[in-house]
């Protein structure tokens, strides 16, 4: 029996890249899939009904799918995406918030519109699409649903020229942590993906960084992300929540979450002399921690 038989999944930004590969993989595993994609250019402009092509591919293989062209950047769009899936399939079990755009510029050169567009699609897009789903879960007491959100190393670690994108992706990680606590009552898991893959959004960046890109190499492509999303959507992952998984170059890893590494306590208000004494120890502890984490994180 397929691992997702009779499950219903919504995948945003599923017309290309990670979203498309995930839609195909989940459908292969038996899920009914709402394929959402505005069909926009990498910067968010334009529209093209590419979701139809993914639906056609799924149905030609015997699966069930529905195309949806709403933009995740509007509250009504998010509501309509959810209601389309519910009306077509009668239930919803899985939400993969994948839709995204890029407006890369240094902060020196960034327009306000570049900042606002990234926040609208990525951070507010997660809110727009998730709220109707979690309200449905609460109202129907539907248990063991899955929410999978898309962060990025740009937000979790940082990247030059992506202050807008990095801020949104860091916000998504924080959104996921808090949401996992709110949804625990309903046994709904909330996990985050940090993907590293050559897609139309990233290929130019990878080439600009001097990396060779082979779109036929699965270790570089979005097809390496899809199985992890499918696994997190399955019953095997019922007890897995509030985690960040990094997938890149054929590696699957779990990322650390923010935590205090070392601390000092003072009975009086800190002054500069006391801080001069403890700050070097704190920085040294952080450096040692980072070295240990880097070593432990090497693929085995």
Phi and psi restraints in degrees (value plus and minus 20) as a CYANA .aco file:
   2 UNK   PHI     -85.3   -45.3
   2 UNK   PSI     126.1   166.1
   3 UNK   PHI     -88.3   -48.3
   3 UNK   PSI     -40.2    -0.2
   4 UNK   PHI    -140.4  -100.4
   4 UNK   PSI       5.2    45.2
   5 UNK   PHI     -77.6   -37.6
   5 UNK   PSI     110.2   150.2
   6 UNK   PHI      52.4    92.4
   6 UNK   PSI     -16.8    23.2
   7 UNK   PHI    -102.6   -62.6
   7 UNK   PSI     131.4   171.4
   8 UNK   PHI    -136.3   -96.3
   8 UNK   PSI     107.5   147.5
   9 UNK   PHI    -142.1  -102.1
   9 UNK   PSI     118.5   158.5
  10 UNK   PHI    -125.8   -85.8
  10 UNK   PSI     108.0   148.0
  11 UNK   PHI    -147.3  -107.3
  11 UNK   PSI      97.3   137.3
  12 UNK   PHI    -107.7   -67.7
  12 UNK   PSI     133.0   173.0
  13 UNK   PHI      40.5    80.5
  13 UNK   PSI      19.4    59.4
  14 UNK   PHI    -117.1   -77.1
  14 UNK   PSI      -5.4    34.6
  15 UNK   PHI    -102.5   -62.5
  15 UNK   PSI     -42.8    -2.8
  16 UNK   PHI    -167.4  -127.4
  16 UNK   PSI     151.8   191.8
  17 UNK   PHI      36.9    76.9
  17 UNK   PSI    -157.7  -117.7
  18 UNK   PHI     -79.4   -39.4
  18 UNK   PSI     -61.6   -21.6
  19 UNK   PHI     -83.0   -43.0
  19 UNK   PSI     -64.7   -24.7
  20 UNK   PHI     -83.8   -43.8
  20 UNK   PSI     -68.0   -28.0
  21 UNK   PHI     -81.5   -41.5
  21 UNK   PSI     -55.9   -15.9
  22 UNK   PHI     -89.5   -49.5
  22 UNK   PSI     -61.2   -21.2
  23 UNK   PHI     -81.0   -41.0
  23 UNK   PSI     -64.3   -24.3
  24 UNK   PHI     -85.0   -45.0
  24 UNK   PSI     -60.9   -20.9
  25 UNK   PHI     -89.8   -49.8
  25 UNK   PSI     -65.0   -25.0
  26 UNK   PHI     -84.9   -44.9
  26 UNK   PSI     -57.6   -17.6
  27 UNK   PHI     -84.9   -44.9
  27 UNK   PSI     -59.9   -19.9
  28 UNK   PHI     -81.0   -41.0
  28 UNK   PSI     -51.7   -11.7
  29 UNK   PHI    -105.5   -65.5
  29 UNK   PSI     -13.3    26.7
  30 UNK   PHI      84.4   124.4
  30 UNK   PSI     -22.6    17.4
  31 UNK   PHI     -97.3   -57.3
  31 UNK   PSI     127.8   167.8
  32 UNK   PHI    -108.9   -68.9
  32 UNK   PSI     111.4   151.4
  33 UNK   PHI    -143.5  -103.5
  33 UNK   PSI     108.1   148.1
  34 UNK   PHI    -109.1   -69.1
  34 UNK   PSI      96.6   136.6
  35 UNK   PHI    -115.8   -75.8
  35 UNK   PSI      81.3   121.3
  36 UNK   PHI    -117.6   -77.6
  36 UNK   PSI     110.3   150.3
  37 UNK   PHI    -184.2  -144.2
  37 UNK   PSI     107.0   147.0
  38 UNK   PHI     -89.5   -49.5
  38 UNK   PSI     -45.5    -5.5
  39 UNK   PHI      58.0    98.0
  39 UNK   PSI      13.6    53.6
  40 UNK   PHI    -105.1   -65.1
  40 UNK   PSI     146.8   186.8
  41 UNK   PHI     -92.7   -52.7
  41 UNK   PSI     148.6   188.6
  42 UNK   PHI     -75.3   -35.3
  42 UNK   PSI     -46.6    -6.6
  43 UNK   PHI    -110.8   -70.8
  43 UNK   PSI     -17.7    22.3
  44 UNK   PHI      77.0   117.0
  44 UNK   PSI     -24.5    15.5
  45 UNK   PHI    -106.6   -66.6
  45 UNK   PSI     136.3   176.3
  46 UNK   PHI      59.6    99.6
  46 UNK   PSI     148.0   188.0
  47 UNK   PHI    -165.7  -125.7
  47 UNK   PSI     123.4   163.4
  48 UNK   PHI    -176.8  -136.8
  48 UNK   PSI     109.2   149.2
  49 UNK   PHI     -99.3   -59.3
  49 UNK   PSI      41.3    81.3
  50 UNK   PHI     -93.0   -53.0
  50 UNK   PSI     -36.6     3.4
  51 UNK   PHI     -79.6   -39.6
  51 UNK   PSI     -51.0   -11.0
  52 UNK   PHI     -79.3   -39.3
  52 UNK   PSI     -57.9   -17.9
  53 UNK   PHI     -85.8   -45.8
  53 UNK   PSI     -59.4   -19.4
  54 UNK   PHI     -88.6   -48.6
  54 UNK   PSI     -61.7   -21.7
  55 UNK   PHI     -80.9   -40.9
  55 UNK   PSI     -63.7   -23.7
  56 UNK   PHI     -81.2   -41.2
  56 UNK   PSI     -59.8   -19.8
  57 UNK   PHI     -86.1   -46.1
  57 UNK   PSI     -60.0   -20.0
  58 UNK   PHI     -86.9   -46.9
  58 UNK   PSI     -67.5   -27.5
  59 UNK   PHI     -87.4   -47.4
  59 UNK   PSI     -51.9   -11.9
  60 UNK   PHI     -85.6   -45.6
  60 UNK   PSI     -41.5    -1.5
  61 UNK   PHI    -117.1   -77.1
  61 UNK   PSI     -12.6    27.4
  62 UNK   PHI      74.2   114.2
  62 UNK   PSI     -14.0    26.0
  63 UNK   PHI    -110.7   -70.7
  63 UNK   PSI     156.9   196.9
  64 UNK   PHI    -136.8   -96.8
  64 UNK   PSI     111.1   151.1
  65 UNK   PHI    -174.7  -134.7
  65 UNK   PSI     136.4   176.4
  66 UNK   PHI    -155.0  -115.0
  66 UNK   PSI     114.9   154.9
  67 UNK   PHI    -107.5   -67.5
  67 UNK   PSI     126.4   166.4
  68 UNK   PHI    -164.4  -124.4
  68 UNK   PSI     117.2   157.2
  69 UNK   PHI    -136.6   -96.6
  69 UNK   PSI      -5.3    34.7
  70 UNK   PHI     -88.4   -48.4
  70 UNK   PSI     132.2   172.2
  71 UNK   PHI    -111.0   -71.0
  71 UNK   PSI     113.7   153.7
  72 UNK   PHI     -92.7   -52.7
  72 UNK   PSI     -30.1     9.9
  73 UNK   PHI     -99.4   -59.4
  73 UNK   PSI     -21.9    18.1
  74 UNK   PHI    -137.7   -97.7
  74 UNK   PSI     128.5   168.5
  75 UNK   PHI     -82.6   -42.6
  75 UNK   PSI     -62.3   -22.3
  76 UNK   PHI     -85.5   -45.5
  76 UNK   PSI     -55.7   -15.7
  77 UNK   PHI     -80.9   -40.9
  77 UNK   PSI     -66.5   -26.5
  78 UNK   PHI     -81.6   -41.6
  78 UNK   PSI     -61.5   -21.5
  79 UNK   PHI     -83.8   -43.8
  79 UNK   PSI     -62.1   -22.1
  80 UNK   PHI     -88.7   -48.7
  80 UNK   PSI     -54.3   -14.3
  81 UNK   PHI     -80.5   -40.5
  81 UNK   PSI     -69.0   -29.0
  82 UNK   PHI     -83.9   -43.9
  82 UNK   PSI     -66.6   -26.6
  83 UNK   PHI     -85.9   -45.9
  83 UNK   PSI     -51.3   -11.3
  84 UNK   PHI     -83.1   -43.1
  84 UNK   PSI     -64.3   -24.3
  85 UNK   PHI     -85.7   -45.7
  85 UNK   PSI     -63.4   -23.4
  86 UNK   PHI     -85.1   -45.1
  86 UNK   PSI     -62.8   -22.8
  87 UNK   PHI     -87.6   -47.6
  87 UNK   PSI     -55.7   -15.7
  88 UNK   PHI     -98.1   -58.1
  88 UNK   PSI     -63.5   -23.5
  89 UNK   PHI    -129.9   -89.9
  89 UNK   PSI     -30.3     9.7
  90 UNK   PHI      65.5   105.5
  90 UNK   PSI     -26.4    13.6
  91 UNK   PHI    -185.9  -145.9
  91 UNK   PSI     146.4   186.4
  92 UNK   PHI    -159.8  -119.8
  92 UNK   PSI     114.9   154.9
  93 UNK   PHI    -140.8  -100.8
  93 UNK   PSI     -47.7    -7.7
  94 UNK   PHI    -155.3  -115.3
  94 UNK   PSI     114.9   154.9
  95 UNK   PHI    -146.9  -106.9
  95 UNK   PSI     103.4   143.4
  96 UNK   PHI    -134.0   -94.0
  96 UNK   PSI      86.8   126.8
  97 UNK   PHI    -105.2   -65.2
  97 UNK   PSI      73.6   113.6
  98 UNK   PHI    -135.0   -95.0
  98 UNK   PSI     -40.7    -0.7
  99 UNK   PHI     -77.5   -37.5
  99 UNK   PSI     119.9   159.9
 100 UNK   PHI    -183.0  -143.0
 100 UNK   PSI     140.1   180.1
 101 UNK   PHI    -157.2  -117.2
 101 UNK   PSI     151.9   191.9
 102 UNK   PHI    -148.4  -108.4
 102 UNK   PSI     122.0   162.0
 103 UNK   PHI    -159.7  -119.7
 103 UNK   PSI      46.7    86.7
 104 UNK   PHI     -95.8   -55.8
 104 UNK   PSI     102.7   142.7
 105 UNK   PHI    -177.6  -137.6
 105 UNK   PSI     133.0   173.0
 106 UNK   PHI     -88.5   -48.5
 106 UNK   PSI     139.8   179.8
 107 UNK   PHI     -82.8   -42.8
 107 UNK   PSI     -47.2    -7.2
 108 UNK   PHI     -77.6   -37.6
 108 UNK   PSI     -58.6   -18.6
 109 UNK   PHI    -127.5   -87.5
 109 UNK   PSI     -19.3    20.7
 110 UNK   PHI     -96.3   -56.3
 110 UNK   PSI     115.0   155.0
 111 UNK   PHI    -106.5   -66.5
 111 UNK   PSI     136.1   176.1
 112 UNK   PHI     -77.3   -37.3
 112 UNK   PSI     -56.5   -16.5
 113 UNK   PHI     -84.7   -44.7
 113 UNK   PSI     -51.3   -11.3
 114 UNK   PHI     -86.8   -46.8
 114 UNK   PSI     -59.3   -19.3
 115 UNK   PHI     -87.5   -47.5
 115 UNK   PSI     -69.3   -29.3
 116 UNK   PHI     -83.9   -43.9
 116 UNK   PSI     -59.0   -19.0
 117 UNK   PHI     -85.2   -45.2
 117 UNK   PSI     -60.9   -20.9
 118 UNK   PHI     -85.5   -45.5
 118 UNK   PSI     -64.7   -24.7
 119 UNK   PHI     -84.2   -44.2
 119 UNK   PSI     -58.0   -18.0
 120 UNK   PHI     -85.8   -45.8
 120 UNK   PSI     -64.3   -24.3
 121 UNK   PHI     -98.0   -58.0
 121 UNK   PSI     -68.2   -28.2
 122 UNK   PHI    -100.9   -60.9
 122 UNK   PSI     -87.3   -47.3
 123 UNK   PHI     -93.5   -53.5
 123 UNK   PSI     -73.4   -33.4
 124 UNK   PHI     -89.2   -49.2
 124 UNK   PSI     -50.0   -10.0
 125 UNK   PHI     -80.6   -40.6
 125 UNK   PSI     -58.6   -18.6
 126 UNK   PHI     -83.5   -43.5
 126 UNK   PSI     -62.0   -22.0
 127 UNK   PHI     -83.1   -43.1
 127 UNK   PSI     -68.7   -28.7
 128 UNK   PHI     -78.0   -38.0
 128 UNK   PSI     -60.1   -20.1
 129 UNK   PHI    -106.6   -66.6
 129 UNK   PSI     -46.4    -6.4
 130 UNK   PHI    -105.0   -65.0
 130 UNK   PSI     -57.0   -17.0
 131 UNK   PHI     -79.5   -39.5
 131 UNK   PSI     -65.3   -25.3
 132 UNK   PHI     -80.3   -40.3
 132 UNK   PSI     -54.9   -14.9
 133 UNK   PHI     -88.5   -48.5
 133 UNK   PSI     -67.7   -27.7
 134 UNK   PHI     -89.9   -49.9
 134 UNK   PSI     -51.2   -11.2
 135 UNK   PHI     -86.2   -46.2
 135 UNK   PSI     -59.3   -19.3
 136 UNK   PHI     -82.7   -42.7
 136 UNK   PSI     -62.5   -22.5
 137 UNK   PHI     -80.3   -40.3
 137 UNK   PSI     -64.5   -24.5
 138 UNK   PHI     -87.1   -47.1
 138 UNK   PSI     -64.6   -24.6
 139 UNK   PHI     -87.9   -47.9
 139 UNK   PSI     -52.1   -12.1
 140 UNK   PHI    -123.5   -83.5
 140 UNK   PSI     -23.6    16.4
 141 UNK   PHI      32.7    72.7
 141 UNK   PSI      22.1    62.1
 142 UNK   PHI     -99.6   -59.6
 142 UNK   PSI      98.1   138.1
 143 UNK   PHI    -116.0   -76.0
 143 UNK   PSI     140.0   180.0
 144 UNK   PHI      41.9    81.9
 144 UNK   PSI      14.3    54.3
 145 UNK   PHI    -100.4   -60.4
 145 UNK   PSI     147.7   187.7
 146 UNK   PHI    -150.2  -110.2
 146 UNK   PSI     116.2   156.2
 147 UNK   PHI    -145.2  -105.2
 147 UNK   PSI     106.1   146.1
 148 UNK   PHI    -144.8  -104.8
 148 UNK   PSI      99.2   139.2
 149 UNK   PHI    -129.6   -89.6
 149 UNK   PSI     136.8   176.8
 150 UNK   PHI    -130.6   -90.6
 150 UNK   PSI      90.3   130.3
 151 UNK   PHI    -120.3   -80.3
 151 UNK   PSI    -173.0  -133.0
 152 UNK   PHI    -190.2  -150.2
 152 UNK   PSI     133.1   173.1
 153 UNK   PHI     -81.0   -41.0
 153 UNK   PSI     -43.4    -3.4
 154 UNK   PHI     -82.8   -42.8
 154 UNK   PSI     -52.2   -12.2
 155 UNK   PHI    -113.5   -73.5
 155 UNK   PSI     -51.6   -11.6
 156 UNK   PHI    -104.9   -64.9
 156 UNK   PSI     -48.4    -8.4
 157 UNK   PHI    -141.9  -101.9
 157 UNK   PSI     -63.4   -23.4
 158 UNK   PHI     100.4   140.4
 158 UNK   PSI     133.4   173.4
 159 UNK   PHI    -177.9  -137.9
 159 UNK   PSI     117.3   157.3
 160 UNK   PHI     -81.1   -41.1
 160 UNK   PSI     115.0   155.0
 161 UNK   PHI      60.8   100.8
 161 UNK   PSI      -6.3    33.7
 162 UNK   PHI    -154.7  -114.7
 162 UNK   PSI      25.2    65.2
 163 UNK   PHI     -83.6   -43.6
 163 UNK   PSI     -57.0   -17.0
 164 UNK   PHI     -90.0   -50.0
 164 UNK   PSI     -70.7   -30.7
 165 UNK   PHI     -83.9   -43.9
 165 UNK   PSI     -63.4   -23.4
 166 UNK   PHI     -82.8   -42.8
 166 UNK   PSI     -61.2   -21.2
 167 UNK   PHI     -83.8   -43.8
 167 UNK   PSI     -62.0   -22.0
 168 UNK   PHI     -85.1   -45.1
 168 UNK   PSI     -62.8   -22.8
 169 UNK   PHI     -91.7   -51.7
 169 UNK   PSI     -53.3   -13.3
 170 UNK   PHI     -86.8   -46.8
 170 UNK   PSI     -58.6   -18.6
 171 UNK   PHI     -82.0   -42.0
 171 UNK   PSI     -57.3   -17.3
 172 UNK   PHI     -84.2   -44.2
 172 UNK   PSI     -58.4   -18.4
 173 UNK   PHI     -82.9   -42.9
 173 UNK   PSI     -62.1   -22.1
 174 UNK   PHI     -87.5   -47.5
 174 UNK   PSI     -61.1   -21.1
 175 UNK   PHI     -75.7   -35.7
 175 UNK   PSI     -64.1   -24.1
 176 UNK   PHI     -87.8   -47.8
 176 UNK   PSI     -61.1   -21.1
 177 UNK   PHI     -81.1   -41.1
 177 UNK   PSI     -67.6   -27.6
 178 UNK   PHI     -89.3   -49.3
 178 UNK   PSI     -60.2   -20.2
 179 UNK   PHI     -84.1   -44.1
 179 UNK   PSI     -55.0   -15.0
 180 UNK   PHI     -81.1   -41.1
 180 UNK   PSI     -54.1   -14.1
 181 UNK   PHI     -90.7   -50.7
 181 UNK   PSI     -61.1   -21.1
 182 UNK   PHI     -87.2   -47.2
 182 UNK   PSI     -50.5   -10.5
 183 UNK   PHI    -115.8   -75.8
 183 UNK   PSI     -22.1    17.9
 184 UNK   PHI     -80.1   -40.1
 184 UNK   PSI     -55.9   -15.9
 185 UNK   PHI     -77.2   -37.2
 185 UNK   PSI     -50.5   -10.5
 186 UNK   PHI    -121.8   -81.8
 186 UNK   PSI      -7.4    32.6
 187 UNK   PHI      33.9    73.9
 187 UNK   PSI      12.3    52.3
 188 UNK   PHI    -114.9   -74.9
 188 UNK   PSI      99.2   139.2
 189 UNK   PHI    -103.3   -63.3
 189 UNK   PSI     126.2   166.2
 190 UNK   PHI    -151.1  -111.1
 190 UNK   PSI      91.5   131.5
 191 UNK   PHI    -147.1  -107.1
 191 UNK   PSI     142.2   182.2
 192 UNK   PHI    -144.1  -104.1
 192 UNK   PSI     119.3   159.3
 193 UNK   PHI    -128.0   -88.0
 193 UNK   PSI     114.2   154.2
 194 UNK   PHI    -131.2   -91.2
 194 UNK   PSI      76.6   116.6
 195 UNK   PHI    -112.6   -72.6
 195 UNK   PSI     126.5   166.5
 196 UNK   PHI    -146.7  -106.7
 196 UNK   PSI      81.9   121.9
 197 UNK   PHI    -171.7  -131.7
 197 UNK   PSI     129.9   169.9
 198 UNK   PHI    -101.6   -61.6
 198 UNK   PSI      87.7   127.7
 199 UNK   PHI    -149.7  -109.7
 199 UNK   PSI     158.5   198.5
 200 UNK   PHI     -84.0   -44.0
 200 UNK   PSI     -41.1    -1.1
 201 UNK   PHI    -100.2   -60.2
 201 UNK   PSI     -43.8    -3.8
 202 UNK   PHI    -136.1   -96.1
 202 UNK   PSI     -37.2     2.8
 203 UNK   PHI     -77.9   -37.9
 203 UNK   PSI     -66.1   -26.1
 204 UNK   PHI     -83.4   -43.4
 204 UNK   PSI     -57.8   -17.8
 205 UNK   PHI     -84.5   -44.5
 205 UNK   PSI     -62.2   -22.2
 206 UNK   PHI     -84.6   -44.6
 206 UNK   PSI     -61.8   -21.8
 207 UNK   PHI     -86.8   -46.8
 207 UNK   PSI     -59.7   -19.7
 208 UNK   PHI     -83.8   -43.8
 208 UNK   PSI     -48.3    -8.3
 209 UNK   PHI    -103.8   -63.8
 209 UNK   PSI     -16.9    23.1
 210 UNK   PHI      65.8   105.8
 210 UNK   PSI      -8.1    31.9
 211 UNK   PHI    -108.5   -68.5
 211 UNK   PSI     119.5   159.5
 212 UNK   PHI     -98.7   -58.7
 212 UNK   PSI     113.5   153.5
 213 UNK   PHI    -136.0   -96.0
 213 UNK   PSI     102.7   142.7
 214 UNK   PHI    -138.1   -98.1
 214 UNK   PSI      83.3   123.3
 215 UNK   PHI     -87.9   -47.9
 215 UNK   PSI     -32.7     7.3
 216 UNK   PHI    -111.4   -71.4
 216 UNK   PSI     -24.9    15.1
 217 UNK   PHI    -108.5   -68.5
 217 UNK   PSI      95.0   135.0
 218 UNK   PHI     -82.0   -42.0
 218 UNK   PSI     -45.5    -5.5
 219 UNK   PHI     -91.6   -51.6
 219 UNK   PSI     -32.4     7.6
 220 UNK   PHI    -126.6   -86.6
 220 UNK   PSI     -37.4     2.6
 221 UNK   PHI    -110.0   -70.0
 221 UNK   PSI     150.5   190.5
 222 UNK   PHI     -91.4   -51.4
 222 UNK   PSI     -35.0     5.0
 223 UNK   PHI     -85.3   -45.3
 223 UNK   PSI     -37.8     2.2
 224 UNK   PHI     -96.9   -56.9
 224 UNK   PSI     -39.0     1.0
 225 UNK   PHI    -102.7   -62.7
 225 UNK   PSI     -56.3   -16.3
 226 UNK   PHI     -77.2   -37.2
 226 UNK   PSI     -64.1   -24.1
 227 UNK   PHI     -82.9   -42.9
 227 UNK   PSI     -53.2   -13.2
 228 UNK   PHI     -87.9   -47.9
 228 UNK   PSI     -61.5   -21.5
 229 UNK   PHI     -82.4   -42.4
 229 UNK   PSI     -61.4   -21.4
 230 UNK   PHI     -84.0   -44.0
 230 UNK   PSI     -61.4   -21.4
 231 UNK   PHI     -84.8   -44.8
 231 UNK   PSI     -63.0   -23.0
 232 UNK   PHI     -86.9   -46.9
 232 UNK   PSI     -39.1     0.9
 233 UNK   PHI    -107.9   -67.9
 233 UNK   PSI     -28.7    11.3
 234 UNK   PHI    -113.3   -73.3
 234 UNK   PSI     151.0   191.0
 235 UNK   PHI     -84.7   -44.7
 235 UNK   PSI     -43.4    -3.4
 236 UNK   PHI     -80.3   -40.3
 236 UNK   PSI     -44.1    -4.1
 237 UNK   PHI    -124.6   -84.6
 237 UNK   PSI      -2.5    37.5
 238 UNK   PHI     -76.3   -36.3
 238 UNK   PSI     -54.0   -14.0
 239 UNK   PHI    -116.3   -76.3
 239 UNK   PSI     -16.5    23.5
 240 UNK   PHI    -119.1   -79.1
 240 UNK   PSI      94.9   134.9
 241 UNK   PHI    -170.2  -130.2
 241 UNK   PSI     140.8   180.8
 242 UNK   PHI      39.2    79.2
 242 UNK   PSI      20.8    60.8
 243 UNK   PHI    -142.4  -102.4
 243 UNK   PSI     136.6   176.6
 244 UNK   PHI    -138.3   -98.3
 244 UNK   PSI     102.4   142.4
 245 UNK   PHI    -130.4   -90.4
 245 UNK   PSI     110.3   150.3
 246 UNK   PHI    -126.0   -86.0
 246 UNK   PSI     107.0   147.0
 247 UNK   PHI    -146.3  -106.3
 247 UNK   PSI     100.6   140.6
 248 UNK   PHI    -185.8  -145.8
 248 UNK   PSI     122.2   162.2
 249 UNK   PHI      35.5    75.5
 249 UNK   PSI      14.1    54.1
 250 UNK   PHI      62.1   102.1
 250 UNK   PSI     -18.5    21.5
 251 UNK   PHI    -121.7   -81.7
 251 UNK   PSI     122.7   162.7
 252 UNK   PHI    -138.9   -98.9
 252 UNK   PSI     104.3   144.3
 253 UNK   PHI    -158.4  -118.4
 253 UNK   PSI     142.7   182.7
 254 UNK   PHI    -131.2   -91.2
 254 UNK   PSI     118.2   158.2
 255 UNK   PHI    -120.9   -80.9
 255 UNK   PSI     131.2   171.2
 256 UNK   PHI     -91.9   -51.9
 256 UNK   PSI     133.5   173.5
 257 UNK   PHI    -125.6   -85.6
 257 UNK   PSI     138.8   178.8
 258 UNK   PHI     -77.1   -37.1
 258 UNK   PSI     112.8   152.8
 259 UNK   PHI    -178.5  -138.5
 259 UNK   PSI     133.5   173.5
 260 UNK   PHI     -93.3   -53.3
 260 UNK   PSI     108.3   148.3
 261 UNK   PHI    -110.2   -70.2
 261 UNK   PSI     -63.5   -23.5
 262 UNK   PHI    -174.8  -134.8
 262 UNK   PSI     130.1   170.1
 263 UNK   PHI    -171.0  -131.0
 263 UNK   PSI     140.3   180.3
 264 UNK   PHI    -145.4  -105.4
 264 UNK   PSI     127.9   167.9
 265 UNK   PHI    -134.0   -94.0
 265 UNK   PSI     119.2   159.2
 266 UNK   PHI    -143.9  -103.9
 266 UNK   PSI     121.0   161.0
 267 UNK   PHI    -101.8   -61.8
 267 UNK   PSI     -34.8     5.2
 268 UNK   PHI    -141.4  -101.4
 268 UNK   PSI     147.7   187.7
 269 UNK   PHI     -79.4   -39.4
 269 UNK   PSI     114.9   154.9
 270 UNK   PHI     -81.5   -41.5
 270 UNK   PSI     117.7   157.7
 271 UNK   PHI    -138.6   -98.6
 271 UNK   PSI     155.6   195.6
 272 UNK   PHI     -86.8   -46.8
 272 UNK   PSI     -55.6   -15.6
 273 UNK   PHI     -84.1   -44.1
 273 UNK   PSI     -63.5   -23.5
 274 UNK   PHI     -84.6   -44.6
 274 UNK   PSI     -60.5   -20.5
 275 UNK   PHI     -85.1   -45.1
 275 UNK   PSI     -55.7   -15.7
 276 UNK   PHI     -80.2   -40.2
 276 UNK   PSI     -49.1    -9.1
 277 UNK   PHI     -99.4   -59.4
 277 UNK   PSI     -59.5   -19.5
 278 UNK   PHI    -116.0   -76.0
 278 UNK   PSI     -46.9    -6.9
 279 UNK   PHI     -80.5   -40.5
 279 UNK   PSI     -62.0   -22.0
 280 UNK   PHI     -80.1   -40.1
 280 UNK   PSI     -56.3   -16.3
 281 UNK   PHI     -86.8   -46.8
 281 UNK   PSI     -58.1   -18.1
 282 UNK   PHI     -85.2   -45.2
 282 UNK   PSI     -64.1   -24.1
 283 UNK   PHI     -85.0   -45.0
 283 UNK   PSI     -59.8   -19.8
 284 UNK   PHI     -84.3   -44.3
 284 UNK   PSI     -60.6   -20.6
 285 UNK   PHI     -83.4   -43.4
 285 UNK   PSI     -59.7   -19.7
 286 UNK   PHI     -85.5   -45.5
 286 UNK   PSI     -62.3   -22.3
 287 UNK   PHI     -82.5   -42.5
 287 UNK   PSI     -64.7   -24.7
 288 UNK   PHI     -83.8   -43.8
 288 UNK   PSI     -60.7   -20.7
 289 UNK   PHI     -81.2   -41.2
 289 UNK   PSI     -65.7   -25.7
 290 UNK   PHI     -81.2   -41.2
 290 UNK   PSI     -60.8   -20.8
 291 UNK   PHI     -84.4   -44.4
 291 UNK   PSI     -60.3   -20.3
 292 UNK   PHI     -86.5   -46.5
 292 UNK   PSI     -62.5   -22.5
 293 UNK   PHI     -84.8   -44.8
 293 UNK   PSI     -62.6   -22.6
 294 UNK   PHI     -79.5   -39.5
 294 UNK   PSI     -62.2   -22.2
 295 UNK   PHI     -87.7   -47.7
 295 UNK   PSI     -65.0   -25.0
 296 UNK   PHI     -86.3   -46.3
 296 UNK   PSI     -47.6    -7.6
 297 UNK   PHI    -102.7   -62.7
 297 UNK   PSI     -23.8    16.2
 298 UNK   PHI     -84.9   -44.9
 298 UNK   PSI     115.7   155.7
 299 UNK   PHI     -83.2   -43.2
 299 UNK   PSI     122.7   162.7
